[in-house]
Amino acid sequence: MADYNNVLYSSAPTLDLAQKWLRDVHNIIVEIYYTDEYDWRVLGTNGLTIRINGHIYFATYEDAQEAGLIEACKFLISQTKTK
């Protein structure tokens, strides 16, 4: 973290980088799809079975992506706590 003008900043990944990290490191796919509005699904690869459907529709791709990433991270945290 750096202190610029007495304000603390920290780096954070873009939504796309976070999505790639979940896929490459944890085998979790966040899929965004569009019908009349955007929605998301969280799926697993390599035998990992995750089926979390948003059923909340979003006006933009990025809003749906962010919501899906949050749910994927919640799932990842819950799996970490059970080990």
C-alpha positions as CSV (number, residue, x, y, z in Angstrom):
1,M,0.0,0.0,0.0
2,A,1.2,3.5,-0.7
3,D,0.3,6.8,0.9
4,Y,-0.3,9.5,-1.6
5,N,-1.4,12.9,-0.1
6,N,-2.3,11.1,3.2
7,V,-4.7,8.8,1.4
8,L,-4.1,5.1,1.5
9,Y,-4.5,3.2,-1.8
10,S,-4.2,-0.5,-2.6
11,S,-4.3,-2.2,-5.9
12,A,-7.2,-4.4,-6.9
13,P,-7.7,-6.6,-9.9
14,T,-10.1,-5.8,-12.7
15,L,-13.3,-7.8,-12.9
16,D,-11.8,-9.7,-15.9
17,L,-8.6,-10.5,-14.0
18,A,-10.6,-11.7,-10.9
19,Q,-12.7,-13.9,-13.2
20,K,-9.6,-15.4,-14.9
21,W,-8.0,-16.0,-11.4
22,L,-11.1,-17.9,-10.2
23,R,-11.1,-20.0,-13.4
24,D,-7.4,-20.7,-13.6
25,V,-6.5,-21.1,-9.9
26,H,-9.8,-22.4,-8.4
27,N,-11.6,-24.0,-11.3
28,I,-14.6,-21.8,-10.8
29,I,-16.3,-20.3,-13.9
30,V,-18.4,-17.2,-13.6
31,E,-20.6,-17.2,-16.7
32,I,-22.5,-14.1,-17.8
33,Y,-25.4,-14.5,-20.2
34,Y,-28.0,-12.3,-21.8
35,T,-31.6,-13.0,-22.6
36,D,-33.5,-9.7,-22.2
37,E,-31.2,-8.6,-19.4
38,Y,-27.9,-9.9,-18.0
39,D,-27.7,-12.7,-15.5
40,W,-24.9,-14.9,-14.1
41,R,-24.1,-18.5,-13.2
42,V,-21.2,-19.9,-11.2
43,L,-20.0,-23.3,-12.5
44,G,-17.2,-25.6,-11.6
45,T,-14.7,-27.5,-13.8
46,N,-12.6,-30.6,-13.1
47,G,-15.4,-32.4,-11.3
48,L,-16.3,-29.4,-9.0
49,T,-20.1,-29.1,-9.1
50,I,-21.4,-25.6,-8.4
51,R,-24.7,-24.4,-9.5
52,I,-25.5,-20.9,-8.1
53,N,-28.0,-19.0,-10.3
54,G,-28.5,-15.4,-9.7
55,H,-32.1,-15.0,-10.9
56,I,-31.6,-11.3,-10.4
57,Y,-31.3,-9.5,-13.7
58,F,-28.9,-6.6,-14.4
59,A,-29.0,-3.8,-16.9
60,T,-25.2,-4.1,-17.7
61,Y,-22.7,-6.9,-18.2
62,E,-20.4,-5.5,-15.6
63,D,-23.0,-5.4,-12.9
64,A,-23.9,-9.0,-13.5
65,Q,-20.2,-9.9,-13.7
66,E,-19.5,-8.2,-10.3
67,A,-22.5,-10.0,-8.7
68,G,-21.4,-13.4,-10.0
69,L,-17.8,-12.8,-8.8
70,I,-19.0,-11.9,-5.4
71,E,-21.0,-15.1,-5.1
72,A,-18.1,-17.2,-6.4
73,C,-15.8,-15.6,-3.8
74,K,-18.4,-16.3,-1.1
75,F,-18.5,-20.0,-2.2
76,L,-14.7,-20.2,-2.2
77,I,-14.5,-18.7,1.3
78,S,-17.2,-21.2,2.5
79,Q,-15.2,-24.1,1.1
80,T,-12.0,-22.8,2.7
81,K,-13.6,-22.7,6.1
82,T,-14.9,-26.3,5.9
83,K,-11.4,-27.7,5.2
